[in-house]
Amino acid sequence: MENKQKLQTLFDQVRDLGVVRTQYEFGILCGRDKSWLISSKSYNRDASLGVLLTLAWKLDRLQETSIEETRRADAKNLVAALWSRIEERANTQKEPDANS
């Protein structure tokens, strides 16, 4: 899957939770400028670790207050998927051993 499709899917999931309505709001939620999503998709960039961390943290905090009770299980699953993606990305970006 291309990076821009991954970003669109992530936006769609968060929008379906009722947390954001627009791509601009999604950029702000991710701790970026309001045009971040549109720009990232146009350059086919993936979400950085910082974006994924910010989004996972904020969604985790919003689960109890801003997400409808019927969608909370979906939010919990999305947060878990984000943390898995963060862990996977962090493990692949580790610095090489200094003795190498």
Secondary structure, 3 states (H helix, E strand, C coil): CCHHHHHHHHHHHHHHCCCCCCHHHHHHHCCCCCCHHHHHHHCCCCCCHHHHHHHHHHHHHHCCCCCCHHHHHHHHHHHHHHHHHHHHHHHHCCCCCCCC
